[in-house]
Amino acid sequence: MNWLDEDFYDRRLCHRAYCLVWLDVPTCDAAEYVVRVLHHRRFRTQRQRMGTAVRVHHDGLCWWQLGVGELQRVAWLQP
């Protein structure tokens, strides 16, 4: 498993001008998960993504959002 970007998954790094994404998946699956995130109803637009630090995992998504004190989570929808 590649934990290279794990340090970016930090609520203190949330900023309204960007979105940080930690792909906590095997490198060979990265492209698939990038597409899944960009098509997810919660992260479909740039405006929805801004101000977040997101962990992408095979079970779903977890994210910190600017101005929200609690970690948010959602499981992947089954096809």
Buried (B, 14 or more C-beta within 10 A) or exposed (E): EEEEEEEEBEBEBBEEEEBBBBBBBEEEEEEEBBEBBEEBEBBEEEEBBBBBBBBBBEEBBBBBBEEEEEEEEBEBEEE
